[in-house]
């Protein structure tokens, strides 16, 4: 899988989330400053709550914009069968015949994107799965939560 397509999929998903957060922040700001939300009593906090929400959404939008910059300049090295998992790796895990694809990224853990029909999830070095994966090599086994407790997943591909 070409890493350029991977980067493009991540950036497209980040841009979609950024646009959503910007719209939400604008809507919350408009609600906070609306004459309809003028306090009707000493305990009426509608406009204050909307202002707090707008501030949080604006902060999240700024973090997403920063993530876009980071992913645009992220080095995406090629990994071989002898390489250890590190930031920039695309890791395929297999358990009971099912494969899952994870991109080891610097931020935005949990973000899901697709390349064509192939879904993948970003994991970071600070996530539980990321802490297990970092430094591991092809053939190593990690434990993921399952319905009946931890399930072993083997690293079957590292790109």
NUVOGU-957712 format. One record per atom (N, C-alpha, C): residue number from 1; atom name; x negated, y negated, z negated. Coordinates in steps of 0.02 Angstrom, whole numbers, padded with zeros to 5 digits, always signed. Last residue first. Layout:
BEGIN
{node NUM, "CA", {X, Y, Z}}
...
END
This chain:
BEGIN
{node 159, "N", {-00223, +00123, -00358}}
{node 159, "CA", {-00242, +00085, -00299}}
{node 159, "C", {-00264, +00016, -00319}}
{node 158, "N", {-00202, +00281, -00411}}
{node 158, "CA", {-00228, +00217, -00434}}
{node 158, "C", {-00254, +00179, -00373}}
{node 157, "N", {-00098, +00416, -00458}}
{node 157, "CA", {-00125, +00373, -00405}}
{node 157, "C", {-00145, +00306, -00435}}
{node 156, "N", {-00062, +00483, -00571}}
{node 156, "CA", {-00073, +00522, -00510}}
{node 156, "C", {-00101, +00482, -00453}}
{node 155, "N", {-00063, +00496, -00737}}
{node 155, "CA", {-00084, +00448, -00685}}
{node 155, "C", {-00102, +00488, -00624}}
{node 154, "N", {+00078, +00573, -00813}}
{node 154, "CA", {+00010, +00578, -00787}}
{node 154, "C", {-00003, +00524, -00735}}
{node 153, "N", {+00165, +00565, -00963}}
{node 153, "CA", {+00163, +00544, -00893}}
{node 153, "C", {+00090, +00543, -00870}}
{node 152, "N", {+00257, +00644, -01091}}
{node 152, "CA", {+00192, +00633, -01058}}
{node 152, "C", {+00201, +00615, -00984}}
{node 151, "N", {+00372, +00561, -01194}}
{node 151, "CA", {+00363, +00606, -01138}}
{node 151, "C", {+00295, +00592, -01105}}
{node 150, "N", {+00437, +00548, -01360}}
{node 150, "CA", {+00386, +00530, -01310}}
{node 150, "C", {+00379, +00584, -01256}}
{node 149, "N", {+00615, +00589, -01371}}
{node 149, "CA", {+00549, +00573, -01398}}
{node 149, "C", {+00499, +00557, -01342}}
{node 148, "N", {+00719, +00615, -01286}}
{node 148, "CA", {+00704, +00663, -01339}}
{node 148, "C", {+00635, +00651, -01369}}
{node 147, "N", {+00717, +00511, -01195}}
{node 147, "CA", {+00778, +00524, -01234}}
{node 147, "C", {+00766, +00570, -01294}}
{node 146, "N", {+00557, +00430, -01214}}
{node 146, "CA", {+00608, +00467, -01177}}
{node 146, "C", {+00668, +00479, -01222}}
{node 145, "N", {+00417, +00322, -01197}}
{node 145, "CA", {+00476, +00343, -01234}}
{node 145, "C", {+00526, +00379, -01188}}
{node 144, "N", {+00265, +00395, -01136}}
{node 144, "CA", {+00318, +00345, -01129}}
{node 144, "C", {+00379, +00369, -01168}}
{node 143, "N", {+00094, +00421, -01147}}
{node 143, "CA", {+00159, +00439, -01175}}
{node 143, "C", {+00208, +00381, -01166}}
{node 142, "N", {-00022, +00473, -01019}}
{node 142, "CA", {+00003, +00424, -01067}}
{node 142, "C", {+00072, +00446, -01090}}
{node 141, "N", {-00164, +00557, -00957}}
{node 141, "CA", {-00094, +00560, -00977}}
{node 141, "C", {-00079, +00506, -01028}}
{node 140, "N", {-00270, +00553, -00810}}
{node 140, "CA", {-00257, +00542, -00881}}
{node 140, "C", {-00182, +00544, -00895}}
{node 139, "N", {-00280, +00554, -00672}}
{node 139, "CA", {-00272, +00618, -00706}}
{node 139, "C", {-00259, +00611, -00781}}
{node 138, "N", {-00385, +00413, -00660}}
{node 138, "CA", {-00341, +00459, -00625}}
{node 138, "C", {-00340, +00526, -00662}}
{node 137, "N", {-00412, +00334, -00822}}
{node 137, "CA", {-00430, +00352, -00753}}
{node 137, "C", {-00378, +00401, -00725}}
{node 136, "N", {-00397, +00190, -00930}}
{node 136, "CA", {-00384, +00260, -00912}}
{node 136, "C", {-00401, +00272, -00838}}
{node 135, "N", {-00409, +00054, -00955}}
{node 135, "CA", {-00469, +00096, -00960}}
{node 135, "C", {-00459, +00169, -00941}}
{node 134, "N", {-00243, +00040, -01003}}
{node 134, "CA", {-00306, +00005, -00990}}
{node 134, "C", {-00366, +00052, -01004}}
{node 133, "N", {-00131, +00117, -01045}}
{node 133, "CA", {-00159, +00125, -00978}}
{node 133, "C", {-00230, +00096, -00970}}
{node 132, "N", {-00096, +00079, -01174}}
{node 132, "CA", {-00113, +00149, -01161}}
{node 132, "C", {-00150, +00157, -01095}}
{node 131, "N", {-00070, -00056, -01157}}
{node 131, "CA", {-00124, -00036, -01204}}
{node 131, "C", {-00144, +00036, -01194}}
{node 130, "N", {+00039, -00046, -01068}}
{node 130, "CA", {-00025, -00075, -01046}}
{node 130, "C", {-00082, -00056, -01091}}
{node 129, "N", {+00139, +00004, -01151}}
{node 129, "CA", {+00114, +00045, -01096}}
{node 129, "C", {+00046, +00019, -01072}}
{node 128, "N", {+00150, -00109, -01241}}
{node 128, "CA", {+00134, -00041, -01265}}
{node 128, "C", {+00107, +00005, -01210}}
{node 127, "N", {+00061, -00254, -01176}}
{node 127, "CA", {+00122, -00214, -01185}}
{node 127, "C", {+00103, -00144, -01211}}
{node 126, "N", {-00056, -00319, -01149}}
{node 126, "CA", {-00030, -00324, -01218}}
{node 126, "C", {+00033, -00282, -01229}}
{node 125, "N", {-00083, -00305, -01013}}
{node 125, "CA", {-00128, -00272, -01062}}
{node 125, "C", {-00101, -00273, -01133}}
{node 124, "N", {+00078, -00276, -00934}}
{node 124, "CA", {+00022, -00318, -00953}}
{node 124, "C", {-00022, -00281, -01003}}
{node 123, "N", {+00166, -00222, -00789}}
{node 123, "CA", {+00147, -00211, -00858}}
{node 123, "C", {+00085, -00255, -00872}}
{node 122, "N", {+00297, -00238, -00674}}
{node 122, "CA", {+00233, -00265, -00698}}
{node 122, "C", {+00225, -00246, -00772}}
{node 121, "N", {+00361, -00108, -00573}}
{node 121, "CA", {+00368, -00150, -00632}}
{node 121, "C", {+00299, -00175, -00652}}
{node 120, "N", {+00437, -00074, -00413}}
{node 120, "CA", {+00382, -00070, -00461}}
{node 120, "C", {+00396, -00119, -00517}}
{node 119, "N", {+00519, +00013, -00278}}
{node 119, "CA", {+00520, -00030, -00337}}
{node 119, "C", {+00458, -00020, -00380}}
{node 118, "N", {+00523, +00016, -00109}}
{node 118, "CA", {+00483, +00043, -00163}}
{node 118, "C", {+00483, -00004, -00223}}
{node 117, "N", {+00573, -00030, +00007}}
{node 117, "CA", {+00620, +00008, -00035}}
{node 117, "C", {+00586, +00034, -00098}}
{node 116, "N", {+00479, -00169, +00012}}
{node 116, "CA", {+00522, -00129, +00055}}
{node 116, "C", {+00574, -00095, +00011}}
{node 115, "N", {+00439, -00179, -00144}}
{node 115, "CA", {+00404, -00187, -00080}}
{node 115, "C", {+00441, -00140, -00033}}
{node 114, "N", {+00515, -00264, -00281}}
{node 114, "CA", {+00512, -00209, -00233}}
{node 114, "C", {+00470, -00229, -00173}}
{node 113, "N", {+00507, -00291, -00459}}
{node 113, "CA", {+00508, -00314, -00390}}
{node 113, "C", {+00506, -00252, -00345}}
{node 112, "N", {+00525, -00344, -00625}}
{node 112, "CA", {+00534, -00291, -00576}}
{node 112, "C", {+00539, -00322, -00507}}
{node 111, "N", {+00437, -00384, -00770}}
{node 111, "CA", {+00464, -00409, -00707}}
{node 111, "C", {+00468, -00351, -00657}}
{node 110, "N", {+00367, -00330, -00874}}
{node 110, "CA", {+00438, -00313, -00869}}
{node 110, "C", {+00470, -00338, -00805}}
{node 109, "N", {+00256, -00467, -00895}}
{node 109, "CA", {+00272, -00396, -00906}}
{node 109, "C", {+00347, -00384, -00904}}
{node 108, "N", {+00196, -00591, -00863}}
{node 108, "CA", {+00263, -00573, -00839}}
{node 108, "C", {+00278, -00499, -00842}}
{node 107, "N", {+00019, -00568, -00828}}
{node 107, "CA", {+00077, -00599, -00860}}
{node 107, "C", {+00141, -00570, -00833}}
{node 106, "N", {-00077, -00492, -00761}}
{node 106, "CA", {-00098, -00533, -00818}}
{node 106, "C", {-00040, -00562, -00858}}
{node 105, "N", {-00030, -00319, -00718}}
{node 105, "CA", {-00039, -00391, -00707}}
{node 105, "C", {-00058, -00429, -00770}}
{node 104, "N", {-00022, -00177, -00643}}
{node 104, "CA", {-00054, -00202, -00703}}
{node 104, "C", {-00072, -00275, -00692}}
{node 103, "N", {+00125, -00109, -00585}}
{node 103, "CA", {+00070, -00154, -00568}}
{node 103, "C", {+00043, -00182, -00633}}
{node 102, "N", {+00186, +00054, -00566}}
{node 102, "CA", {+00174, -00003, -00610}}
{node 102, "C", {+00116, -00044, -00583}}
{node 101, "N", {+00307, +00173, -00522}}
{node 101, "CA", {+00253, +00130, -00498}}
{node 101, "C", {+00248, +00069, -00543}}
{node 100, "N", {+00343, +00343, -00549}}
{node 100, "CA", {+00358, +00273, -00565}}
{node 100, "C", {+00296, +00232, -00547}}
{node 99, "N", {+00413, +00499, -00499}}
{node 99, "CA", {+00358, +00450, -00498}}
{node 99, "C", {+00384, +00380, -00513}}
{node 98, "N", {+00456, +00658, -00558}}
{node 98, "CA", {+00477, +00589, -00542}}
{node 98, "C", {+00418, +00543, -00548}}
{node 97, "N", {+00410, +00781, -00602}}
{node 97, "CA", {+00422, +00772, -00531}}
{node 97, "C", {+00446, +00703, -00511}}
{node 96, "N", {+00385, +00759, -00739}}
{node 96, "CA", {+00440, +00804, -00718}}
{node 96, "C", {+00459, +00792, -00645}}
{node 95, "N", {+00305, +00611, -00705}}
{node 95, "CA", {+00329, +00656, -00758}}
{node 95, "C", {+00388, +00695, -00731}}
{node 94, "N", {+00178, +00502, -00654}}
{node 94, "CA", {+00224, +00555, -00636}}
{node 94, "C", {+00241, +00596, -00698}}
{node 93, "N", {+00133, +00337, -00602}}
{node 93, "CA", {+00139, +00387, -00655}}
{node 93, "C", {+00190, +00439, -00633}}
{node 92, "N", {+00023, +00237, -00516}}
{node 92, "CA", {+00080, +00281, -00508}}
{node 92, "C", {+00078, +00334, -00563}}
{node 91, "N", {-00029, +00071, -00520}}
{node 91, "CA", {-00034, +00136, -00551}}
{node 91, "C", {+00030, +00175, -00539}}
{node 90, "N", {-00131, -00047, -00460}}
{node 90, "CA", {-00065, -00020, -00447}}
{node 90, "C", {-00068, +00053, -00468}}
{node 89, "N", {-00228, -00171, -00542}}
{node 89, "CA", {-00218, -00102, -00520}}
{node 89, "C", {-00144, -00087, -00509}}
{node 88, "N", {-00243, -00294, -00596}}
{node 88, "CA", {-00246, -00290, -00524}}
{node 88, "C", {-00234, -00220, -00497}}
{node 87, "N", {-00331, -00251, -00741}}
{node 87, "CA", {-00286, -00299, -00709}}
{node 87, "C", {-00297, -00297, -00633}}
{node 86, "N", {-00365, -00072, -00737}}
{node 86, "CA", {-00379, -00141, -00758}}
{node 86, "C", {-00329, -00187, -00723}}
{node 85, "N", {-00413, +00095, -00750}}
{node 85, "CA", {-00357, +00048, -00744}}
{node 85, "C", {-00377, -00019, -00774}}
{node 84, "N", {-00567, +00139, -00671}}
{node 84, "CA", {-00525, +00137, -00731}}
{node 84, "C", {-00470, +00085, -00720}}
{node 83, "N", {-00611, +00239, -00526}}
{node 83, "CA", {-00600, +00176, -00562}}
{node 83, "C", {-00558, +00185, -00624}}
{node 82, "N", {-00618, +00351, -00450}}
{node 82, "CA", {-00663, +00348, -00507}}
{node 82, "C", {-00653, +00285, -00549}}
{node 81, "N", {-00534, +00329, -00344}}
{node 81, "CA", {-00515, +00383, -00390}}
{node 81, "C", {-00560, +00383, -00452}}
{node 80, "N", {-00533, +00147, -00340}}
{node 80, "CA", {-00547, +00213, -00312}}
{node 80, "C", {-00526, +00265, -00363}}
{node 79, "N", {-00454, -00007, -00301}}
{node 79, "CA", {-00474, +00042, -00351}}
{node 79, "C", {-00485, +00109, -00316}}
{node 78, "N", {-00488, -00170, -00247}}
{node 78, "CA", {-00469, -00102, -00228}}
{node 78, "C", {-00495, -00055, -00281}}
{node 77, "N", {-00426, -00318, -00333}}
{node 77, "CA", {-00478, -00272, -00310}}
{node 77, "C", {-00449, -00205, -00287}}
{node 76, "N", {-00364, -00460, -00323}}
{node 76, "CA", {-00333, -00394, -00317}}
{node 76, "C", {-00383, -00344, -00289}}
{node 75, "N", {-00365, -00603, -00420}}
{node 75, "CA", {-00406, -00557, -00382}}
{node 75, "C", {-00373, -00489, -00382}}
{node 74, "N", {-00245, -00730, -00410}}
{node 74, "CA", {-00266, -00669, -00443}}
{node 74, "C", {-00307, -00625, -00396}}
{node 73, "N", {-00187, -00844, -00361}}
{node 73, "CA", {-00260, -00841, -00361}}
{node 73, "C", {-00288, -00777, -00392}}
{node 72, "N", {-00052, -00821, -00375}}
{node 72, "CA", {-00077, -00841, -00309}}
{node 72, "C", {-00153, -00834, -00306}}
{node 71, "N", {-00038, -00794, -00510}}
{node 71, "CA", {-00033, -00738, -00463}}
{node 71, "C", {-00057, -00757, -00393}}
{node 70, "N", {-00054, -00925, -00562}}
{node 70, "CA", {-00100, -00871, -00581}}
{node 70, "C", {-00098, -00815, -00531}}
{node 69, "N", {+00055, -00993, -00504}}
{node 69, "CA", {-00014, -01015, -00490}}
{node 69, "C", {-00064, -00959, -00506}}
{node 68, "N", {+00159, -00921, -00564}}
{node 68, "CA", {+00152, -00922, -00490}}
{node 68, "C", {+00081, -00942, -00471}}
{node 67, "N", {+00139, -00955, -00697}}
{node 67, "CA", {+00129, -00885, -00675}}
{node 67, "C", {+00121, -00881, -00600}}
{node 66, "N", {+00176, -01089, -00694}}
{node 66, "CA", {+00107, -01071, -00710}}
{node 66, "C", {+00091, -01000, -00688}}
{node 65, "N", {+00312, -01072, -00667}}
{node 65, "CA", {+00270, -01109, -00619}}
{node 65, "C", {+00196, -01093, -00631}}
{node 64, "N", {+00349, -01008, -00786}}
{node 64, "CA", {+00355, -00972, -00722}}
{node 64, "C", {+00312, -01006, -00668}}
{node 63, "N", {+00327, -01111, -00877}}
{node 63, "CA", {+00288, -01049, -00883}}
{node 63, "C", {+00291, -01009, -00818}}
{node 62, "N", {+00424, -01201, -00832}}
{node 62, "CA", {+00353, -01221, -00830}}
{node 62, "C", {+00308, -01159, -00835}}
{node 61, "N", {+00540, -01128, -00862}}
{node 61, "CA", {+00525, -01145, -00792}}
{node 61, "C", {+00452, -01164, -00785}}
{node 60, "N", {+00531, -01128, -01001}}
{node 60, "CA", {+00526, -01065, -00965}}
{node 60, "C", {+00510, -01077, -00891}}
{node 59, "N", {+00553, -01265, -01023}}
{node 59, "CA", {+00490, -01234, -01044}}
{node 59, "C", {+00479, -01168, -01007}}
{node 58, "N", {+00683, -01275, -00976}}
{node 58, "CA", {+00631, -01313, -00942}}
{node 58, "C", {+00562, -01285, -00960}}
{node 57, "N", {+00748, -01196, -01071}}
{node 57, "CA", {+00748, -01175, -01001}}
{node 57, "C", {+00694, -01212, -00961}}
{node 56, "N", {+00727, -01274, -01186}}
{node 56, "CA", {+00700, -01206, -01181}}
{node 56, "C", {+00696, -01181, -01110}}
{node 55, "N", {+00798, -01391, -01150}}
{node 55, "CA", {+00726, -01394, -01165}}
{node 55, "C", {+00694, -01324, -01159}}
{node 54, "N", {+00927, -01342, -01137}}
{node 54, "CA", {+00894, -01371, -01079}}
{node 54, "C", {+00818, -01373, -01090}}
{node 53, "N", {+00951, -01304, -01271}}
{node 53, "CA", {+00951, -01254, -01218}}
{node 53, "C", {+00915, -01279, -01156}}
{node 52, "N", {+00949, -01429, -01333}}
{node 52, "CA", {+00900, -01377, -01352}}
{node 52, "C", {+00894, -01324, -01298}}
{node 51, "N", {+01060, -01486, -01268}}
{node 51, "CA", {+00994, -01516, -01260}}
{node 51, "C", {+00939, -01467, -01278}}
{node 50, "N", {+01162, -01404, -01315}}
{node 50, "CA", {+01148, -01405, -01243}}
{node 50, "C", {+01079, -01435, -01230}}
{node 49, "N", {+01158, -01441, -01450}}
{node 49, "CA", {+01143, -01372, -01430}}
{node 49, "C", {+01126, -01368, -01356}}
{node 48, "N", {+01197, -01575, -01438}}
{node 48, "CA", {+01131, -01558, -01467}}
{node 48, "C", {+01111, -01487, -01447}}
{node 47, "N", {+01326, -01563, -01389}}
{node 47, "CA", {+01275, -01595, -01347}}
{node 47, "C", {+01205, -01579, -01373}}
{node 46, "N", {+01388, -01491, -01500}}
{node 46, "CA", {+01387, -01466, -01431}}
{node 46, "C", {+01332, -01497, -01389}}
{node 45, "N", {+01408, -01513, -01634}}
{node 45, "CA", {+01339, -01509, -01610}}
{node 45, "C", {+01334, -01487, -01537}}
{node 44, "N", {+01501, -01585, -01753}}
{node 44, "CA", {+01506, -01567, -01683}}
{node 44, "C", {+01436, -01570, -01652}}
{node 43, "N", {+01503, -01636, -01880}}
{node 43, "CA", {+01479, -01567, -01871}}
{node 43, "C", {+01483, -01543, -01799}}
{node 42, "N", {+01558, -01764, -01871}}
{node 42, "CA", {+01490, -01757, -01897}}
{node 42, "C", {+01461, -01687, -01886}}
{node 41, "N", {+01643, -01773, -01713}}
{node 41, "CA", {+01639, -01773, -01785}}
{node 41, "C", {+01568, -01759, -01807}}
{node 40, "N", {+01630, -01767, -01581}}
{node 40, "CA", {+01695, -01787, -01605}}
{node 40, "C", {+01697, -01789, -01682}}
{node 39, "N", {+01500, -01812, -01472}}
{node 39, "CA", {+01519, -01784, -01537}}
{node 39, "C", {+01586, -01812, -01560}}
{node 38, "N", {+01527, -01788, -01301}}
{node 38, "CA", {+01513, -01836, -01354}}
{node 38, "C", {+01540, -01807, -01419}}
{node 37, "N", {+01550, -01715, -01189}}
{node 37, "CA", {+01521, -01681, -01247}}
{node 37, "C", {+01501, -01728, -01303}}
{node 36, "N", {+01594, -01801, -01093}}
{node 36, "CA", {+01642, -01753, -01119}}
{node 36, "C", {+01616, -01718, -01182}}
{node 35, "N", {+01481, -01865, -01051}}
{node 35, "CA", {+01526, -01902, -01096}}
{node 35, "C", {+01577, -01855, -01127}}
{node 34, "N", {+01332, -01769, -01045}}
{node 34, "CA", {+01400, -01782, -01021}}
{node 34, "C", {+01441, -01818, -01074}}
{node 33, "N", {+01210, -01726, -01085}}
{node 33, "CA", {+01219, -01798, -01077}}
{node 33, "C", {+01289, -01818, -01053}}
{node 32, "N", {+01222, -01588, -01088}}
{node 32, "CA", {+01200, -01624, -01149}}
{node 32, "C", {+01214, -01699, -01144}}
{node 31, "N", {+01254, -01558, -00956}}
{node 31, "CA", {+01303, -01545, -01009}}
{node 31, "C", {+01286, -01585, -01072}}
{node 30, "N", {+01134, -01590, -00894}}
{node 30, "CA", {+01195, -01627, -00876}}
{node 30, "C", {+01249, -01618, -00930}}
{node 29, "N", {+01053, -01493, -00955}}
{node 29, "CA", {+01039, -01564, -00966}}
{node 29, "C", {+01101, -01606, -00950}}
{node 28, "N", {+01111, -01378, -00902}}
{node 28, "CA", {+01113, -01390, -00974}}
{node 28, "C", {+01099, -01463, -00991}}
{node 27, "N", {+01083, -01397, -00766}}
{node 27, "CA", {+01152, -01391, -00789}}
{node 27, "C", {+01158, -01405, -00863}}
{node 26, "N", {+00942, -01397, -00770}}
{node 26, "CA", {+00978, -01456, -00747}}
{node 26, "C", {+01051, -01455, -00771}}
{node 25, "N", {+00920, -01267, -00814}}
{node 25, "CA", {+00896, -01323, -00855}}
{node 25, "C", {+00932, -01387, -00835}}
{node 24, "N", {+00973, -01194, -00707}}
{node 24, "CA", {+01003, -01188, -00774}}
{node 24, "C", {+00982, -01245, -00819}}
{node 23, "N", {+00885, -01231, -00604}}
{node 23, "CA", {+00957, -01247, -00599}}
{node 23, "C", {+00990, -01244, -00668}}
{node 22, "N", {+00767, -01178, -00658}}
{node 22, "CA", {+00772, -01250, -00644}}
{node 22, "C", {+00845, -01270, -00640}}
{node 21, "N", {+00797, -01041, -00662}}
{node 21, "CA", {+00785, -01078, -00724}}
{node 21, "C", {+00790, -01153, -00714}}
{node 20, "N", {+00811, -01013, -00523}}
{node 20, "CA", {+00866, -01001, -00569}}
{node 20, "C", {+00857, -01041, -00634}}
{node 19, "N", {+00681, -01043, -00478}}
{node 19, "CA", {+00739, -01080, -00453}}
{node 19, "C", {+00799, -01073, -00499}}
{node 18, "N", {+00611, -00942, -00549}}
{node 18, "CA", {+00597, -01013, -00561}}
{node 18, "C", {+00656, -01056, -00538}}
{node 17, "N", {+00660, -00825, -00493}}
{node 17, "CA", {+00672, -00838, -00563}}
{node 17, "C", {+00661, -00911, -00581}}
{node 16, "N", {+00610, -00842, -00363}}
{node 16, "CA", {+00682, -00835, -00374}}
{node 16, "C", {+00699, -00851, -00447}}
{node 15, "N", {+00472, -00844, -00389}}
{node 15, "CA", {+00504, -00903, -00360}}
{node 15, "C", {+00580, -00901, -00371}}
{node 14, "N", {+00455, -00712, -00435}}
{node 14, "CA", {+00441, -00768, -00480}}
{node 14, "C", {+00474, -00832, -00455}}
{node 13, "N", {+00485, -00643, -00316}}
{node 13, "CA", {+00527, -00633, -00375}}
{node 13, "C", {+00517, -00690, -00425}}
{node 12, "N", {+00380, -00689, -00234}}
{node 12, "CA", {+00450, -00700, -00214}}
{node 12, "C", {+00496, -00694, -00275}}
{node 11, "N", {+00268, -00641, -00304}}
{node 11, "CA", {+00279, -00714, -00297}}
{node 11, "C", {+00351, -00729, -00277}}
{node 10, "N", {+00287, -00503, -00288}}
{node 10, "CA", {+00285, -00533, -00355}}
{node 10, "C", {+00300, -00607, -00351}}
{node 9, "N", {+00279, -00492, -00148}}
{node 9, "CA", {+00340, -00471, -00183}}
{node 9, "C", {+00343, -00501, -00253}}
{node 8, "N", {+00148, -00539, -00125}}
{node 8, "CA", {+00205, -00574, -00096}}
{node 8, "C", {+00270, -00556, -00131}}
{node 7, "N", {+00072, -00440, -00191}}
{node 7, "CA", {+00070, -00509, -00214}}
{node 7, "C", {+00131, -00548, -00189}}
{node 6, "N", {+00107, -00332, -00105}}
{node 6, "CA", {+00121, -00329, -00177}}
{node 6, "C", {+00123, -00400, -00206}}
{node 5, "N", {+00053, -00372, +00014}}
{node 5, "CA", {+00126, -00362, +00010}}
{node 5, "C", {+00148, -00361, -00063}}
{node 4, "N", {-00081, -00370, -00021}}
{node 4, "CA", {-00051, -00433, +00000}}
{node 4, "C", {+00025, -00429, -00004}}
{node 3, "N", {-00112, -00237, -00043}}
{node 3, "CA", {-00104, -00280, -00102}}
{node 3, "C", {-00073, -00348, -00084}}
{node 2, "N", {-00032, -00107, +00046}}
{node 2, "CA", {-00073, -00168, +00049}}
{node 2, "C", {-00058, -00214, -00011}}
{node 1, "N", {-00042, +00059, +00000}}
{node 1, "CA", {+00000, +00000, +00000}}
{node 1, "C", {-00045, -00062, +00000}}
END
